[in-house]
Amino acid sequence: MSIEIEILNGDASWPLAEPLITAVWPPEVKAALPWGGITVAYPDFRVLLEAQDEDYESQGVVCHVGILRRRATLNGRPVHIGGISGVATREDHRRRGLATIALNAALRTLKDEGSIGFALLFCEPHNFDFYRARGWFPFEGEILAEQPAGHGRFDVLAPFVFDIVQKPRKGVIDLRGLPW
Ligand SMILES: CC(C)(COP(=O)(O)OP(=O)(O)OC[C@H]1O[C@@H](n2cnc3c(N)ncnc32)[C@H](O)[C@@H]1OP(=O)(O)O)[C@@H](O)C(=O)NCCC(=O)NCCS
């Protein structure tokens, strides 16, 4: 198997990502999850890993990581956050390091921007160890975000931070927009 990695515009690359995202989170499964009813922001960019077999036949996109940039606030001060969303590997390609490669590519992209204070993602408890093992830290403060019902506390998923320039662990992050 060989892997090609691409970082593409988020909206334009949705048709490429969609089969994987729908396979990992089928609509009926997603609807039953605690975060299934959350209105989320879509990625500005997507890291897509496409696999090819020994005959160079494409296996399609087997791993996806979404990248967002957000002008938010940390304890009332402006901060530029790099968002990570939709981390997913096709079931038959898991435990080969693909999500680790895609996450590293996403973090490299955010670091290269030069203005991002830290990266932020939201996850369920069964993924805490996966992110901790890759250098992410729980953010133990409060997250505020927009939802159709209004602006308020966002605590359906746990926030994890990857340090770039800043190392926030506590306080209040206001996403000043939809979560991801
Ligand atoms: C979470 C998820 C994205 C991980 O994807 P993945 O491509 O399997 O991730 P990796 O292969 O990089 O790492 C997974 C594990 O395999 C291990 N691994 C990596 N390469 C390996 C290899 N060549 N052989 C065996 N194991 C390997 C890693 O050490 C890691 O184990 P660890 O968590 O104990 O450290 C995937 O399980 C998934 O899509 N889950 C469903 C959706 C989901 O929950 N997404 C997260 C949303 S926040």
The ligand as a Gaussian input file, in Angstrom:
#p B3LYP/6-31G(d) Opt

LIG

0 1
 C       -9.299000       7.536000      16.397000
 C       -8.890000       7.148000      14.984000
 C       -9.017000       8.370000      14.084000
 C       -7.435000       6.659000      14.997000
 O       -7.038000       6.417000      13.658000
 P       -5.783000       5.498000      13.294000
 O       -5.412000       5.821000      11.881000
 O       -6.067000       4.095000      13.639000
 O       -4.684000       6.087000      14.283000
 P       -3.133000       5.678000      14.372000
 O       -2.895000       4.437000      13.593000
 O       -2.341000       6.892000      14.063000
 O       -2.990000       5.369000      15.897000
 C       -3.871000       4.425000      16.497000
 C       -3.153000       3.461000      17.324000
 O       -2.509000       2.533000      16.483000
 C       -1.154000       2.439000      16.878000
 N       -0.377000       2.223000      15.682000
 C        0.118000       3.173000      14.879000
 N        0.787000       2.593000      13.879000
 C        0.680000       1.259000      14.067000
 C        1.143000       0.130000      13.366000
 N        1.875000       0.284000      12.248000
 N        0.837000      -1.080000      13.826000
 C        0.101000      -1.236000      14.923000
 N       -0.350000      -0.213000      15.642000
 C       -0.070000       1.030000      15.207000
 C       -0.818000       3.709000      17.528000
 O        0.247000       3.553000      18.446000
 C       -2.102000       4.029000      18.209000
 O       -2.176000       3.355000      19.436000
 P       -2.275000       4.190000      20.782000
 O       -3.530000       5.004000      20.707000
 O       -2.327000       3.124000      21.824000
 O       -1.055000       5.049000      20.846000
 C       -9.768000       5.991000      14.438000
 O       -9.792000       4.950000      15.390000
 C      -11.188000       6.396000      14.089000
 O      -11.474000       6.830000      12.973000
 N      -12.110000       6.268000      15.054000
 C      -13.534000       6.595000      14.838000
 C      -13.752000       8.088000      14.718000
 C      -13.242000       8.852000      15.926000
 O      -13.511000       8.515000      17.064000
 N      -12.472000       9.943000      15.636000
 C      -11.959000      10.833000      16.644000
 C      -12.835000      12.027000      16.713000
 S      -12.227000      13.169000      17.942000

